[in-house]
Amino acid sequence: MTRALIASLCGLVLFASGCGSEKSAQEKTAAERKTACSRAAAAMTAYHHAGQAVGADFLEKPALVKRVIASAGVLRVRLRTLSLVTSSAERQQLEELQATLIQHEKLLGAIVARDLPLAHKYATAGFEQALDSGQANFRTICKVPKE
């Protein structure tokens, strides 16, 4: 009789804990998304600050340009992590921004190497707009105010 009572209680406990697992999974995903957003937002801020430090003298300051390249790489990695906890439409927008950041890294790398023909190859007509709209999409996805 006691074994049956204990088994029944254990069954109820397992049933009750199983019912709430979907909600806790949603909460876990929301927490992961919030963390990924804040980390990506911090990386974007670092990326902007590195770019502002270079200013218009990018040919004169190759070390600072390399910092922009590195910070763009960090931002890309954090966007990839964020895309794992987003919807498919948001993931596509984040992937477009990642592709634009790769293009920016290649453009800046060509500038540091003083390979102007290669730099012109990466400095396409829609590059700046793609970068701006990608960052705007990121801000919308993560509800990040414009700096």
N, C-alpha and C positions, 0 to 999 in steps of 0.2 A: 504494500500500500504506500509506504513512504517513497519507494523508488518511482512509482507511478506519479505521485505528487511532485517529486523533484523533476521528473522528466517533463511533466506538463508545464511547470514553472520555467524550465529551461527553454521549452518550445515557445512559450509566450515572450520570453526575453528576446530570443532570436527573431521572432516575428516582428516585435516592436522595433528592434534595432534595424531590421531590414527595411522597414517602411520608411524610415527617415533617411536612408542612404542616398536617395536621389536628391533630396534637398541639400544634404551636406556636400554632395558632388558639385551642385550648382554653386554653392557658397565657396567651395574650394576653387572652382574655375573663376569666379568673380574676384576672389582674392589674388589669384595668379595674374589675372588680367590687370588688376589695379597695380600690382607690383611691377609687372612688365611695362605698363604705361609710364609709371614714375621713373623707372630706370631708363627707358627710351627718351623721355622728356629731358632728363638730366644729360643724356648723351647729345641730344639735339642742342641744348644750351651750350655745351662744351664745343660743339661743332661751330655754332655761330660765333662764340667768343674767339675761337681760333681763327676764323675767317676775318673777323673784325681786327684782330691783331696784325694780320698781314696787310690789310688795306689795299691801296693801289700799287704798292711797291713790291708786288709779288716776284718780280725778276731780281730784286735786290735782297730779298729775304727768303732764300730757299729753305732754311731751317724752320721758319714759321709756316711755310707752305707744307712742309712734311708733317707738321703738327695738324694741319687741316686734313691732310690725307689720312692720318692715323685716327683722328676723331670721326671722320666720315666712316671709316671701317668699324669703329666701335658702335656707331649709330646703326649701321647696317646689321650687325650681329644682334643688337638689341631689338631691332625691328623684326628680325627673323624669329626671335623668341616670342615676341608679342603676337606674331601671326599664327602661332600655334594655338592661341586661345581666343581667336576671333572668328567671325563668320566668314563664309567663302567670299562674299563681296568685299568685306574689309581686308581680307587676306590678299585679294588681287590688288587693291589699292596700295597696300604696304609693299607688295612685291614690285609694283611699278616704281615706288620711291626707292627701293633697294637698287633696282636697275639704274635709276638716275644717279644714285650715289656712286655706283661702280663707274659710271661714265665720268662723274666729277673727279673721282680718284685718278682715273686714267688721264684726264685732261690736265690735272695738276701735276701728275707725274711727268707728263711730256713737257710741261713748262719748266719744272725743276731740271729736267735733262736738257733744256733749251732746244728741244726738238719741235720747232714751230709748225712744220707741216703736219706732224702727228697731232699737235694741240689743235690745229684748225679742223682736223678730222673729227675730234671729239666735241668741239665747240659748235654743235649743230644749231640751227635756227630755233628749234623748239626747246632747247636744253633748259634755259632759265625758267621758262613757263612750266615745264615738266617738274623742275625742282620746287618751284613755288607751289604749284597745285598739289604735289605729293606731300609737302610739308603741311599744307592746309588740310588735306585729307587726314593726315596723322593727328593734327590738332582736334579735328572733329571726332575721330574715333576715340581718342583718349580724353576728350573734353579739356584740352590744354589751351589756356588763353594765349593769344599772340603776345610775344615779348615786347 
